[in-house]
Amino acid sequence: MKKEIPALMLGMMVVFAVILSGCGGGSYKSQTLEQAPNVPTIENATIELVQKEAPLSAGPYATVIINNFQASDEFRRDYADALNYFQLSLVSNLKSKNLFKRIVESNSAVPAGNSLVVEGKILDMRIASSGARIWAGAMAGSSYMVVYLKLKDAALGNIVQEKIISTSNNAFAAAWSGGSNDQSLPMDMGKIISEYLATVIPAQK
């Protein structure tokens, strides 16, 4: 029995090392308050929830310019693929709605008239790794993303709206799915943001 104790302890240390390596990040609420304390927030956002938002008083707009979202070096190192999937999901879903004459990415040269610029930053994110979810299940915690949005009139240069949108998954549901909804969360967040933009930005007919 004495010989089995070190092996058991080693196994536990491996499990916790996997959990810690795959589950970085702290409370997103504290990050939000520090980086954008006076910006309205939609927490636990879903597509259905953002569809209830009121449209902008500015506009209408024929072109929507979506710049690359900013993120810290840490997030770009740890979640490079997730951030790419988020941006691709946002743009492709907004294009699929066929609301605007043009959806342009990353500061492309387009006429400023009737154009709205979408800028943003990843304030916080945490995507539980597959290894952490397999070893720890629901104990690996929830995955989440917190995104700051800034919408600017391209011709006037003024900010027409700022918003923080956050979403997270359920740790128990993630464990049941084997971690698939951890990995899909960035794409789901892209869809939520695109639905928000489609709801609030008046499209030029």
Backbone as ProteinMPNN parsed JSONL, in Angstrom:
{"seq_chain_A": "MKKEIPALMLGMMVVFAVILSGCGGGSYKSQTLEQAPNVPTIENATIELVQKEAPLSAGPYATVIINNFQASDEFRRDYADALNYFQLSLVSNLKSKNLFKRIVESNSAVPAGNSLVVEGKILDMRIASSGARIWAGAMAGSSYMVVYLKLKDAALGNIVQEKIISTSNNAFAAAWSGGSNDQSLPMDMGKIISEYLATVIPAQK", "coords_chain_A": {"N_chain_A": [[0.83, -1.207, 0.0], [1.979, 1.232, 0.737], [3.643, 1.735, -1.416], [1.906, 2.508, -3.39], [0.966, 5.041, -2.864], [2.702, 7.289, -3.632], [2.433, 7.068, -6.44], [-0.282, 7.57, -6.776], [-0.427, 10.212, -5.862], [1.207, 11.408, -7.775], [-0.345, 11.024, -10.043], [-2.537, 12.658, -9.445], [-1.281, 15.126, -9.436], [-0.606, 15.373, -12.122], [-3.144, 15.527, -13.292], [-4.103, 17.981, -12.218], [-2.207, 19.682, -13.295], [-2.782, 19.544, -16.011], [-5.322, 20.639, -15.992], [-4.798, 23.27, -15.101], [-3.115, 24.195, -17.146], [-4.808, 24.237, -19.296], [-6.838, 25.953, -18.738], [-6.747, 28.876, -18.385], [-7.125, 32.279, -17.189], [-9.157, 34.703, -15.484], [-11.826, 36.086, -13.531], [-14.241, 37.339, -15.658], [-15.812, 39.524, -15.202], [-14.38, 41.266, -13.541], [-12.341, 42.009, -15.274], [-13.803, 43.358, -17.222], [-14.785, 45.6, -15.801], [-12.419, 46.924, -15.246], [-11.369, 47.614, -17.783], [-13.342, 48.834, -19.36], [-15.267, 50.638, -17.886], [-17.648, 52.184, -18.068], [-19.282, 51.335, -20.1], [-22.211, 50.073, -21.622], [-23.442, 46.775, -20.974], [-24.099, 43.517, -22.246], [-24.801, 40.677, -20.734], [-24.217, 37.115, -20.589], [-25.008, 36.581, -23.215], [-27.181, 35.642, -25.894], [-28.286, 34.63, -29.178], [-31.012, 35.144, -29.369], [-31.346, 36.994, -27.323], [-29.815, 39.272, -28.082], [-31.208, 40.037, -30.294], [-33.228, 41.585, -29.362], [-32.31, 44.115, -28.983], [-32.299, 47.699, -29.378], [-32.394, 49.554, -32.473], [-29.754, 51.613, -33.935], [-29.75, 55.206, -33.796], [-28.401, 56.552, -35.7], [-27.412, 56.533, -39.223], [-29.129, 55.418, -42.265], [-26.887, 52.653, -43.258], [-24.885, 51.663, -45.993], [-22.556, 50.238, -46.242], [-20.616, 48.101, -44.224], [-17.765, 48.097, -42.355], [-15.521, 45.884, -41.108], [-13.123, 45.767, -38.859], [-10.093, 44.02, -37.861], [-10.308, 42.33, -34.782], [-8.935, 43.436, -31.733], [-6.606, 41.924, -29.453], [-4.962, 40.703, -26.529], [-1.444, 39.894, -26.283], [-1.144, 37.555, -24.883], [-3.633, 36.257, -25.177], [-3.586, 35.903, -27.95], [-1.492, 34.178, -28.191], [-2.318, 31.909, -26.708], [-4.836, 31.323, -27.709], [-4.958, 31.364, -30.534], [-6.139, 30.037, -32.818], [-8.817, 29.971, -32.002], [-9.483, 32.711, -31.927], [-9.267, 33.356, -34.631], [-11.32, 31.762, -35.684], [-13.495, 32.964, -34.454], [-13.522, 35.569, -35.653], [-13.875, 34.892, -38.386], [-16.335, 33.586, -38.267], [-18.025, 35.667, -37.41], [-17.879, 37.526, -39.587], [-18.665, 35.946, -41.837], [-21.248, 35.128, -41.124], [-22.585, 37.572, -40.931], [-22.403, 38.45, -43.562], [-23.967, 36.518, -44.804], [-26.569, 37.289, -44.312], [-27.277, 39.228, -46.104], [-27.944, 41.954, -45.835], [-26.634, 44.353, -46.161], [-25.056, 46.426, -48.653], [-22.328, 46.126, -48.924], [-19.942, 44.208, -47.163], [-17.047, 44.759, -45.622], [-13.683, 43.915, -44.904], [-11.166, 44.744, -42.517], [-10.036, 47.565, -42.784], [-10.152, 48.138, -45.544], [-10.047, 49.975, -48.631], [-12.712, 51.905, -49.081], [-15.553, 53.904, -50.071], [-16.257, 56.522, -47.771], [-18.778, 57.504, -47.267], [-21.996, 56.735, -45.992], [-21.081, 54.545, -44.513], [-20.27, 52.264, -41.92], [-18.024, 51.695, -39.329], [-16.803, 48.896, -37.677], [-15.214, 48.183, -34.785], [-13.253, 46.371, -32.377], [-12.411, 44.637, -29.289], [-11.012, 41.868, -27.6], [-11.802, 41.478, -24.435], [-11.663, 39.592, -22.413], [-11.155, 36.08, -22.174], [-11.683, 32.545, -22.003], [-11.054, 29.354, -22.76], [-11.727, 26.167, -22.139], [-9.488, 23.505, -22.371], [-9.444, 20.494, -24.38], [-8.15, 18.387, -23.102], [-8.252, 19.186, -20.389], [-11.015, 19.147, -20.002], [-11.63, 16.445, -20.41], [-10.203, 15.182, -18.329], [-11.076, 16.513, -15.994], [-13.75, 17.124, -16.272], [-16.772, 18.745, -15.431], [-15.524, 20.151, -13.444], [-13.484, 21.54, -14.588], [-14.469, 23.993, -15.165], [-16.284, 26.814, -16.666], [-16.226, 27.875, -20.112], [-15.637, 31.052, -21.649], [-16.266, 34.223, -23.323], [-15.544, 37.683, -23.609], [-16.403, 40.551, -25.216], [-15.585, 43.703, -26.463], [-17.245, 46.212, -28.246], [-17.045, 48.778, -30.689], [-18.716, 51.108, -32.546], [-18.434, 53.147, -35.343], [-19.197, 56.053, -37.23], [-18.155, 56.261, -40.484], [-17.846, 58.495, -42.183], [-18.227, 60.784, -40.558], [-16.653, 60.223, -38.379], [-17.317, 59.925, -35.74], [-18.173, 58.203, -32.686], [-20.836, 56.011, -32.612], [-21.911, 54.048, -31.085], [-21.067, 52.1, -28.179], [-20.454, 48.922, -26.801], [-20.436, 46.119, -24.58], [-20.262, 42.697, -24.881], [-20.909, 39.578, -23.554], [-20.51, 36.022, -23.283], [-21.034, 32.645, -22.185], [-20.416, 29.134, -21.57], [-22.105, 26.23, -20.201], [-20.653, 24.445, -17.65], [-21.245, 21.805, -16.935], [-22.781, 20.914, -19.084], [-20.829, 21.146, -21.019], [-19.036, 19.201, -20.171], [-20.606, 16.94, -20.567], [-20.815, 16.967, -23.307], [-18.314, 16.295, -24.021], [-16.544, 18.325, -24.351], [-16.984, 19.61, -26.748], [-18.616, 21.875, -27.01], [-17.051, 23.735, -25.758], [-14.991, 24.196, -27.579], [-16.453, 25.166, -29.716], [-17.373, 27.587, -28.843], [-16.081, 30.147, -29.518], [-16.88, 30.424, -32.257], [-19.623, 30.434, -31.918], [-19.871, 32.799, -30.489], [-19.07, 34.596, -32.465], [-21.304, 34.402, -34.149], [-23.265, 35.45, -32.465], [-22.375, 38.122, -32.149], [-22.535, 38.967, -34.835], [-25.27, 38.778, -35.222], [-26.128, 40.698, -33.439], [-25.08, 43.031, -34.661], [-26.501, 42.979, -37.078], [-28.994, 43.467, -36.07], [-28.925, 46.025, -34.828], [-27.789, 47.87, -36.603], [-28.958, 50.105, -38.947], [-29.902, 49.294, -42.205], [-29.175, 50.548, -45.419], [-31.618, 50.919, -47.798]], "CA_chain_A": [[0.0, 0.0, 0.0], [2.841, 2.408, 0.796], [4.205, 1.981, -2.733], [0.875, 3.049, -4.273], [0.656, 6.43, -2.518], [3.385, 8.236, -4.515], [1.849, 6.989, -7.78], [-1.569, 8.263, -6.717], [-0.15, 11.644, -5.775], [1.723, 11.834, -9.076], [-1.489, 11.08, -10.945], [-3.318, 13.848, -9.118], [-0.523, 16.295, -9.882], [-0.744, 15.443, -13.574], [-4.5, 16.007, -13.583], [-4.202, 19.406, -11.93], [-1.357, 20.398, -14.252], [-3.55, 19.63, -17.261], [-6.415, 21.6, -15.782], [-4.263, 24.632, -15.046], [-2.569, 24.594, -18.439], [-5.86, 24.404, -20.287], [-7.942, 26.776, -18.248], [-6.28, 30.155, -17.876], [-8.104, 33.366, -17.183], [-9.846, 34.94, -14.233], [-13.206, 36.536, -13.628], [-14.372, 38.308, -16.739], [-16.449, 40.746, -14.709], [-13.346, 42.19, -13.065], [-11.668, 42.524, -16.459], [-14.704, 44.311, -17.86], [-14.837, 46.828, -15.016], [-11.137, 47.612, -15.345], [-11.033, 48.089, -19.115], [-14.405, 49.654, -19.945], [-16.191, 50.709, -16.745], [-18.903, 52.912, -18.293], [-19.892, 50.863, -21.337], [-23.323, 49.143, -21.383], [-23.051, 45.38, -21.124], [-25.066, 42.43, -22.394], [-24.179, 39.5, -20.155], [-24.812, 35.826, -20.947], [-25.717, 36.88, -24.457], [-27.598, 34.628, -26.852], [-28.824, 35.244, -30.388], [-32.361, 35.646, -29.069], [-31.252, 38.165, -26.454], [-29.326, 40.455, -28.812], [-32.236, 40.434, -31.262], [-34.14, 42.506, -28.689], [-31.668, 45.414, -28.856], [-32.859, 48.779, -30.195], [-31.495, 49.995, -33.561], [-29.072, 52.894, -33.798], [-30.426, 56.383, -34.353], [-27.595, 56.977, -36.852], [-27.562, 55.719, -40.436], [-28.754, 54.022, -42.52], [-25.563, 52.4, -43.809], [-24.78, 50.719, -47.107], [-21.335, 49.45, -46.081], [-20.118, 47.837, -42.878], [-16.342, 47.779, -42.382], [-15.196, 45.148, -39.891], [-11.683, 45.69, -38.623], [-9.659, 42.888, -37.041], [-10.485, 42.58, -33.36], [-7.703, 43.453, -30.944], [-6.511, 40.963, -28.347], [-3.655, 40.75, -25.876], [-0.459, 38.919, -26.753], [-1.419, 36.295, -24.184], [-4.766, 35.602, -25.844], [-3.17, 35.501, -29.298], [-0.612, 33.019, -28.037], [-3.033, 30.747, -26.182], [-6.1, 31.061, -28.41], [-4.824, 31.879, -31.899], [-7.159, 29.447, -33.686], [-10.138, 30.393, -31.524], [-9.707, 34.087, -32.35], [-9.513, 33.325, -36.076], [-12.663, 31.21, -35.9], [-14.439, 34.0, -34.027], [-13.604, 36.622, -36.673], [-14.446, 34.296, -39.592], [-17.752, 33.332, -38.002], [-18.706, 36.962, -37.379], [-17.975, 38.1, -40.939], [-19.434, 35.084, -42.743], [-22.66, 35.15, -40.74], [-23.162, 38.867, -41.286], [-22.542, 38.458, -45.021], [-25.038, 35.603, -45.214], [-27.866, 37.917, -44.116], [-27.548, 40.059, -47.289], [-28.617, 43.19, -45.416], [-25.868, 45.528, -46.566], [-24.495, 46.332, -50.003], [-20.959, 45.643, -48.809], [-19.297, 43.896, -45.888], [-15.629, 44.895, -45.956], [-12.831, 43.557, -43.776], [-9.827, 45.241, -42.198], [-9.551, 48.854, -43.303], [-10.074, 48.199, -47.004], [-10.381, 51.299, -49.156], [-14.086, 52.022, -49.576], [-16.086, 55.244, -49.83], [-16.648, 56.733, -46.379], [-20.19, 57.826, -47.163], [-22.92, 55.659, -45.64], [-20.309, 53.393, -44.044], [-20.097, 52.141, -40.476], [-16.83, 50.928, -38.983], [-16.918, 48.068, -36.478], [-13.94, 47.855, -34.154], [-13.503, 45.646, -31.139], [-11.301, 44.08, -28.531], [-11.324, 40.77, -26.691], [-11.447, 41.896, -23.079], [-11.311, 38.419, -21.627], [-11.65, 34.816, -22.714], [-11.185, 31.325, -21.367], [-11.565, 28.19, -23.457], [-11.206, 24.967, -21.501], [-8.895, 22.597, -23.344], [-10.043, 19.157, -24.444], [-7.531, 17.575, -22.062], [-8.802, 19.571, -19.094], [-12.411, 18.715, -19.921], [-11.65, 14.987, -20.282], [-9.71, 14.781, -17.019], [-11.761, 17.141, -14.855], [-15.183, 17.271, -16.502], [-17.348, 20.045, -15.069], [-14.617, 20.848, -12.532], [-12.612, 22.417, -15.38], [-15.097, 25.314, -15.218], [-16.936, 27.258, -17.896], [-15.512, 28.684, -21.096], [-16.365, 32.294, -21.884], [-15.633, 35.319, -24.06], [-16.063, 39.027, -23.361], [-16.001, 41.33, -26.387], [-15.924, 45.128, -26.51], [-17.558, 46.681, -29.592], [-17.147, 50.218, -30.927], [-19.266, 51.379, -33.87], [-18.119, 54.532, -35.709], [-19.602, 56.551, -38.538], [-16.909, 56.445, -41.237], [-17.773, 59.841, -42.754], [-18.122, 61.787, -39.502], [-15.604, 59.841, -37.45], [-17.789, 59.88, -34.362], [-18.631, 56.915, -32.164], [-22.298, 55.988, -32.509], [-22.287, 53.139, -29.991], [-20.119, 51.178, -27.559], [-21.173, 47.855, -26.111], [-19.69, 44.929, -24.182], [-21.107, 41.508, -24.987], [-20.244, 38.398, -23.011], [-21.257, 34.77, -23.3], [-20.3, 31.544, -21.565], [-21.14, 27.871, -21.651], [-22.379, 25.543, -18.947], [-19.568, 23.492, -17.444], [-21.779, 20.441, -16.917], [-23.134, 20.587, -20.465], [-19.571, 20.98, -21.744], [-18.502, 17.887, -19.804], [-21.466, 15.942, -21.211], [-20.532, 16.984, -24.744], [-16.927, 15.939, -24.246], [-15.765, 19.537, -24.626], [-17.235, 20.168, -28.086], [-19.147, 23.239, -26.957], [-15.947, 24.638, -25.413], [-14.277, 24.542, -28.802], [-17.353, 25.904, -30.622], [-17.804, 28.857, -28.247], [-15.678, 31.325, -30.313], [-17.743, 30.533, -33.437], [-20.95, 30.836, -31.431], [-19.781, 34.214, -30.15], [-19.098, 35.307, -33.74], [-22.698, 34.451, -34.607], [-23.988, 36.377, -31.584], [-21.98, 39.484, -32.507], [-23.087, 39.282, -36.156], [-26.711, 38.981, -35.048], [-26.266, 42.004, -32.799], [-24.847, 44.06, -35.678], [-27.621, 42.941, -38.004], [-30.168, 44.0, -35.384], [-28.849, 47.43, -34.433], [-27.32, 48.762, -37.689], [-29.963, 50.283, -40.003], [-29.339, 49.051, -43.537], [-29.677, 51.415, -46.475], [-32.421, 50.141, -48.768]], "C_chain_A": [[0.869, 1.263, 0.0], [3.402, 2.758, -0.573], [3.209, 2.645, -3.677], [0.616, 4.534, -4.023], [1.393, 7.421, -3.402], [2.801, 8.243, -5.925], [0.516, 7.723, -7.831], [-1.375, 9.769, -6.676], [0.359, 12.189, -7.103], [0.59, 11.962, -10.087], [-2.335, 12.314, -10.714], [-2.605, 15.108, -9.583], [-0.617, 16.479, -11.39], [-2.104, 15.995, -13.964], [-4.607, 17.503, -13.371], [-3.33, 20.231, -12.859], [-2.073, 20.566, -15.576], [-4.656, 20.658, -17.139], [-5.901, 23.026, -15.824], [-3.74, 25.095, -16.387], [-3.645, 24.854, -19.46], [-6.926, 25.384, -19.908], [-7.429, 28.059, -17.629], [-7.4, 31.156, -17.818], [-8.803, 33.489, -15.853], [-11.277, 35.36, -14.475], [-13.345, 37.593, -14.71], [-15.035, 39.588, -16.263], [-15.41, 41.747, -14.219], [-12.59, 42.8, -14.242], [-12.521, 43.598, -17.128], [-14.709, 45.641, -17.128], [-13.546, 47.624, -15.149], [-10.943, 48.276, -16.708], [-12.099, 48.985, -19.743], [-15.519, 49.837, -18.911], [-17.539, 51.335, -17.04], [-19.635, 52.482, -19.557], [-21.033, 49.893, -21.013], [-22.938, 47.714, -21.747], [-24.264, 44.489, -21.348], [-24.375, 41.177, -21.886], [-24.941, 38.243, -20.537], [-25.61, 35.937, -22.238], [-26.031, 35.618, -25.256], [-28.086, 35.359, -28.095], [-30.188, 35.86, -30.114], [-32.319, 36.917, -28.226], [-30.813, 39.399, -27.227], [-30.324, 40.912, -29.87], [-33.245, 41.413, -30.663], [-33.565, 43.914, -28.557], [-32.276, 46.435, -29.815], [-31.887, 49.186, -31.294], [-30.862, 51.346, -33.261], [-29.921, 54.019, -34.356], [-29.67, 56.915, -35.568], [-27.875, 56.079, -38.052], [-28.699, 56.219, -41.306], [-27.4, 53.899, -43.217], [-25.611, 51.358, -44.919], [-23.613, 49.769, -46.919], [-20.999, 49.305, -44.604], [-18.677, 47.37, -43.003], [-15.986, 47.123, -41.053], [-13.684, 45.031, -39.77], [-11.343, 44.461, -37.787], [-9.779, 43.251, -35.564], [-9.138, 42.504, -32.642], [-7.772, 42.387, -29.854], [-5.109, 41.058, -27.772], [-2.723, 39.705, -26.487], [-0.699, 37.548, -26.119], [-2.556, 35.544, -24.861], [-4.369, 35.116, -27.234], [-2.24, 34.29, -29.253], [-1.415, 31.766, -27.669], [-4.243, 30.35, -27.014], [-6.081, 31.551, -29.861], [-5.911, 31.34, -32.822], [-8.557, 29.912, -33.297], [-10.459, 31.809, -31.976], [-9.962, 34.17, -33.848], [-10.908, 32.814, -36.383], [-13.74, 32.225, -35.527], [-14.631, 35.044, -35.122], [-14.244, 36.087, -37.957], [-15.941, 34.058, -39.43], [-18.557, 34.626, -38.033], [-18.941, 37.484, -38.798], [-18.86, 37.258, -41.844], [-20.92, 35.086, -42.408], [-23.326, 36.47, -41.083], [-23.362, 38.966, -42.799], [-23.739, 37.618, -45.474], [-26.428, 36.216, -45.083], [-28.26, 38.828, -45.277], [-28.314, 41.344, -46.947], [-27.945, 44.425, -46.008], [-25.29, 45.32, -47.966], [-23.082, 45.772, -49.972], [-20.626, 45.335, -47.351], [-17.808, 43.831, -46.186], [-14.805, 44.606, -44.707], [-11.554, 44.394, -43.723], [-9.357, 46.454, -42.989], [-9.365, 48.901, -44.822], [-10.55, 49.563, -47.482], [-11.784, 51.272, -49.76], [-14.547, 53.452, -49.342], [-16.576, 55.391, -48.396], [-18.141, 56.988, -46.226], [-21.047, 56.614, -46.91], [-22.191, 54.384, -45.214], [-20.187, 53.434, -42.525], [-18.894, 51.239, -40.213], [-17.068, 50.19, -37.667], [-15.516, 47.742, -35.984], [-14.227, 47.122, -32.852], [-12.241, 45.139, -30.491], [-11.808, 42.929, -27.674], [-10.857, 41.176, -25.3], [-11.001, 40.72, -22.231], [-11.841, 37.182, -22.339], [-10.985, 33.651, -21.996], [-11.848, 30.162, -22.089], [-10.927, 26.96, -22.82], [-10.683, 24.015, -22.572], [-9.589, 21.244, -23.304], [-9.47, 18.26, -23.346], [-8.089, 17.877, -20.685], [-10.229, 19.071, -18.935], [-12.498, 17.204, -19.742], [-11.253, 14.555, -18.875], [-10.592, 15.291, -15.884], [-13.256, 17.296, -15.051], [-15.667, 18.666, -16.167], [-16.432, 20.841, -14.149], [-13.63, 21.746, -13.285], [-13.212, 23.807, -15.548], [-15.694, 25.635, -16.571], [-15.935, 27.944, -18.825], [-16.323, 29.952, -21.335], [-15.562, 33.233, -22.764], [-16.329, 36.614, -23.692], [-15.509, 39.93, -24.449], [-16.494, 42.769, -26.263], [-16.133, 45.533, -27.966], [-17.595, 48.199, -29.624], [-17.587, 50.432, -32.364], [-19.079, 52.858, -34.184], [-18.66, 54.85, -37.098], [-18.338, 56.9, -39.324], [-16.764, 57.869, -41.763], [-17.53, 60.893, -41.682], [-17.009, 61.486, -38.505], [-16.04, 59.735, -36.006], [-18.256, 58.481, -33.985], [-20.155, 56.971, -32.004], [-22.775, 54.992, -31.452], [-21.067, 52.362, -29.491], [-20.937, 50.138, -26.789], [-20.185, 46.753, -25.729], [-20.654, 43.757, -24.199], [-20.313, 40.315, -24.472], [-21.138, 37.176, -23.163], [-20.397, 33.696, -22.672], [-21.098, 30.261, -21.756], [-21.369, 27.315, -20.258], [-21.35, 24.432, -18.771], [-20.061, 22.046, -17.467], [-22.184, 19.998, -18.328], [-21.874, 20.362, -21.298], [-18.957, 19.62, -21.44], [-19.294, 16.781, -20.491], [-21.156, 15.837, -22.703], [-19.097, 16.563, -25.065], [-16.054, 17.122, -24.611], [-16.043, 20.168, -25.975], [-17.788, 21.581, -28.023], [-18.174, 24.225, -26.313], [-15.297, 25.141, -26.695], [-15.135, 25.344, -29.776], [-17.732, 27.279, -30.095], [-17.331, 30.077, -29.031], [-16.529, 31.516, -31.567], [-19.154, 30.952, -33.045], [-20.964, 32.32, -31.084], [-19.757, 35.061, -31.423], [-20.51, 35.453, -34.275], [-23.512, 35.442, -33.769], [-23.661, 37.822, -31.948], [-22.556, 39.876, -33.861], [-24.583, 39.532, -36.065], [-26.988, 40.321, -34.386], [-26.109, 43.124, -33.823], [-25.992, 44.119, -36.664], [-28.881, 43.56, -37.391], [-30.096, 45.5, -35.201], [-28.446, 48.369, -35.564], [-28.406, 48.902, -38.753], [-29.311, 50.141, -41.375], [-29.991, 49.993, -44.547], [-30.397, 50.564, -47.52], [-32.046, 50.494, -50.203]], "O_chain_A": [[0.535, 2.248, -0.659], [3.616, 3.932, -0.875], [3.61, 3.275, -4.656], [0.092, 5.216, -4.903], [0.753, 8.347, -3.901], [2.685, 9.302, -6.541], [0.216, 8.413, -8.805], [-2.07, 10.513, -7.367], [-0.007, 13.291, -7.512], [0.567, 12.895, -10.89], [-2.797, 12.947, -11.663], [-3.239, 16.046, -10.066], [-0.697, 17.605, -11.879], [-2.207, 16.832, -14.861], [-5.131, 18.222, -14.223], [-3.677, 21.368, -13.182], [-1.982, 21.623, -16.2], [-4.899, 21.445, -18.054], [-6.478, 23.887, -16.487], [-3.898, 26.263, -16.742], [-3.429, 25.615, -20.403], [-7.843, 25.627, -20.692], [-7.662, 28.302, -16.445], [-8.493, 30.918, -18.332], [-9.022, 32.491, -15.166], [-11.869, 35.028, -15.501], [-12.659, 38.614, -14.687], [-14.837, 40.641, -16.869], [-15.546, 42.947, -14.456], [-12.237, 43.979, -14.209], [-12.004, 44.632, -17.551], [-14.644, 46.696, -17.758], [-13.57, 48.855, -15.164], [-10.411, 49.383, -16.783], [-11.772, 49.821, -20.585], [-16.595, 49.255, -19.049], [-18.504, 51.051, -16.33], [-20.518, 53.196, -20.033], [-20.846, 48.98, -20.209], [-22.203, 47.478, -22.706], [-25.313, 44.674, -20.732], [-23.461, 40.667, -22.534], [-26.147, 38.283, -20.779], [-26.737, 35.451, -22.336], [-25.253, 34.665, -25.284], [-28.277, 36.575, -28.066], [-30.483, 36.964, -30.57], [-33.151, 37.809, -28.392], [-31.387, 40.473, -27.044], [-30.283, 42.065, -30.297], [-34.035, 42.006, -31.396], [-34.25, 44.815, -28.074], [-32.711, 46.092, -30.914], [-30.676, 49.168, -31.078], [-31.364, 52.119, -32.445], [-30.714, 53.815, -35.274], [-30.237, 57.648, -36.378], [-28.485, 55.017, -37.927], [-29.185, 57.333, -41.107], [-26.837, 54.882, -43.699], [-26.274, 50.326, -44.808], [-23.659, 48.627, -47.375], [-21.086, 50.262, -43.835], [-18.393, 46.375, -43.67], [-16.131, 47.735, -39.995], [-13.051, 44.273, -40.505], [-12.201, 43.923, -37.087], [-9.398, 44.346, -35.151], [-8.319, 41.626, -32.911], [-8.85, 42.006, -29.398], [-4.174, 41.455, -28.467], [-3.172, 38.753, -27.126], [-0.48, 36.514, -26.75], [-2.46, 34.338, -25.093], [-4.774, 34.03, -27.649], [-2.217, 33.479, -30.179], [-1.214, 30.697, -28.247], [-4.635, 29.183, -27.03], [-7.073, 32.09, -30.353], [-6.543, 32.114, -33.54], [-9.382, 30.212, -34.161], [-11.592, 32.085, -32.37], [-10.787, 34.97, -34.291], [-11.603, 33.363, -37.239], [-14.766, 32.331, -36.197], [-15.762, 35.37, -35.483], [-15.076, 36.769, -38.555], [-16.719, 34.302, -40.353], [-19.642, 34.675, -38.612], [-20.062, 37.838, -39.161], [-19.716, 37.796, -42.546], [-21.76, 35.048, -43.307], [-24.491, 36.498, -41.479], [-24.37, 39.5, -43.263], [-24.435, 37.981, -46.422], [-27.377, 35.712, -45.683], [-29.433, 39.167, -45.428], [-29.213, 41.76, -47.678], [-28.606, 45.417, -46.316], [-25.065, 44.191, -48.401], [-22.678, 45.036, -50.872], [-20.974, 46.085, -46.439], [-17.356, 42.951, -46.918], [-15.173, 44.996, -43.599], [-10.95, 44.704, -44.75], [-8.404, 46.376, -43.763], [-8.507, 49.63, -45.32], [-11.353, 50.221, -46.821], [-12.005, 50.686, -50.82], [-13.985, 54.146, -48.495], [-17.231, 54.495, -47.863], [-18.71, 56.717, -45.168], [-20.856, 55.572, -47.537], [-22.635, 53.277, -45.52], [-20.023, 54.497, -41.928], [-18.767, 50.163, -40.798], [-17.48, 50.786, -36.672], [-14.732, 47.102, -36.684], [-15.317, 47.24, -32.292], [-11.152, 45.201, -31.061], [-12.891, 43.002, -27.094], [-9.657, 41.212, -25.025], [-10.075, 40.836, -21.428], [-12.86, 37.241, -23.026], [-9.883, 33.765, -21.46], [-13.068, 30.006, -22.033], [-9.723, 26.741, -22.952], [-11.364, 23.753, -23.564], [-10.238, 20.893, -22.318], [-10.194, 17.475, -22.734], [-8.369, 16.969, -19.902], [-10.614, 18.622, -17.856], [-13.353, 16.724, -18.997], [-11.882, 13.673, -18.291], [-10.829, 14.572, -14.914], [-13.971, 17.575, -14.088], [-15.053, 19.656, -16.564], [-16.54, 22.064, -14.073], [-13.006, 22.619, -12.68], [-12.531, 24.713, -16.027], [-15.623, 24.835, -17.504], [-14.937, 28.512, -18.382], [-17.55, 29.936, -21.239], [-14.353, 33.076, -22.934], [-17.543, 36.648, -23.488], [-14.295, 40.066, -24.593], [-17.67, 43.016, -25.992], [-15.3, 45.236, -28.823], [-18.109, 48.836, -28.704], [-16.915, 49.991, -33.296], [-19.498, 53.722, -33.414], [-18.59, 54.032, -38.015], [-17.543, 57.733, -38.888], [-15.653, 58.399, -41.784], [-16.715, 61.796, -41.874], [-16.484, 62.394, -37.861], [-15.214, 59.479, -35.13], [-18.673, 57.689, -34.831], [-20.689, 57.864, -31.346], [-23.909, 55.079, -30.979], [-20.168, 52.016, -30.257], [-21.975, 50.449, -26.206], [-19.226, 46.485, -26.453], [-21.731, 43.816, -23.606], [-19.185, 40.073, -24.903], [-22.364, 37.283, -23.171], [-19.172, 33.817, -22.629], [-22.29, 30.291, -22.061], [-20.888, 27.862, -19.266], [-21.196, 23.579, -19.645], [-19.365, 21.162, -17.966], [-21.957, 18.852, -18.716], [-21.848, 19.498, -22.175], [-18.422, 18.961, -22.332], [-18.717, 15.794, -20.948], [-21.225, 14.756, -23.288], [-18.711, 16.483, -26.231], [-14.948, 16.947, -25.121], [-15.409, 21.162, -26.328], [-17.474, 22.406, -28.88], [-18.434, 25.428, -26.313], [-15.081, 26.339, -26.876], [-14.606, 26.116, -30.576], [-18.35, 28.064, -30.815], [-18.127, 31.0, -29.206], [-16.869, 32.648, -31.912], [-19.8, 31.728, -33.749], [-21.943, 33.017, -31.35], [-20.361, 36.133, -31.458], [-20.876, 36.506, -34.796], [-24.344, 36.179, -34.298], [-24.561, 38.656, -32.046], [-23.02, 41.004, -34.026], [-25.109, 40.403, -36.757], [-27.957, 41.001, -34.723], [-26.91, 44.059, -33.852], [-26.416, 45.209, -37.05], [-29.724, 44.107, -38.101], [-31.095, 46.191, -35.394], [-28.736, 49.563, -35.49], [-28.747, 47.916, -39.405], [-28.302, 50.782, -41.668], [-31.203, 50.205, -44.526], [-29.836, 49.607, -48.052], [-32.616, 49.941, -51.144]]}, "name": "protein", "num_of_chains": 1, "seq": "MKKEIPALMLGMMVVFAVILSGCGGGSYKSQTLEQAPNVPTIENATIELVQKEAPLSAGPYATVIINNFQASDEFRRDYADALNYFQLSLVSNLKSKNLFKRIVESNSAVPAGNSLVVEGKILDMRIASSGARIWAGAMAGSSYMVVYLKLKDAALGNIVQEKIISTSNNAFAAAWSGGSNDQSLPMDMGKIISEYLATVIPAQK"}
